[in-house]
């Protein structure tokens, strides 16, 4: 699979600009004081569907031909990608077939339905997800759009970092959370493409540290029974995202569940915005390693703000 580049991400940004929210970059003098550095938060929690995923989904949909769109798109996802693809397809009057596990959170099922996604439920296993999706694709001819193992998706996700660096040109470090690696891949391509001296750091929960292990052992290690509050980061990397991360990312740092919850609560309290645990992982990395970031200018990508209010950790 061909790796995206900075030029393609810039083209993706032009393509999707009229469909997405140009999310704000917020700062907090109070959190800067606590962290001992200057933090610039790219708020993808304020993106459509409440997550950066809408960027990639929009780009992938807009790159399809009219004939392909007529057959619709399909994916398996219990999270933000399902909602993002459903809305992006709806905007183009295309059908979105979504395979979701039967134990998916009610709030996420309702979100997908509200965006026009056509849901098929399956058992909560990867085998069931893939076999159910395969049957739907064979029956409908819909185009499978993977949540992260897709260059068009990665191009779209990279546009968040592009906007961040267009607005704040002197950042020394950029931190993004890592699950499947789509956001991190796009972020790292942009950061290194604009200035190879920008340090790109991935943030990952200790309880779901497959990317950390893969990166430092230099071989692909799959995630086995991850158990973290950061439910958006439970997925393993793909060969595509791993190859991009190996090339462009400087460091992967893991954090505890307690550190994630503390960072999430801090943002809610001090910034008065809602972020999900997966977003908080990036700030937790800074707060848990203050000496490393002391007096630096640091960009943090808040990946999303979709929270189950019935299961808050605080």
PyMOL commands that set and color helices and strands:
alter all, ss='L'
color gray80, all
select helices_A, chain A and resi 6-16+29-35+44-46+48-50+53-62+66-71+80-91+106-114+126-140+151-167+182-194+206-208+210-217+231-233+239-248+257-271+277-288+290-293+309-311
alter helices_A, ss='H'
color red, helices_A
select strands_A, chain A and resi 25-26+38-43+73-76+96-101+118-122+143-144+173-177+199-205+251-255+297-302
alter strands_A, ss='S'
color yellow, strands_A
deselect
rebuild
show_as cartoon
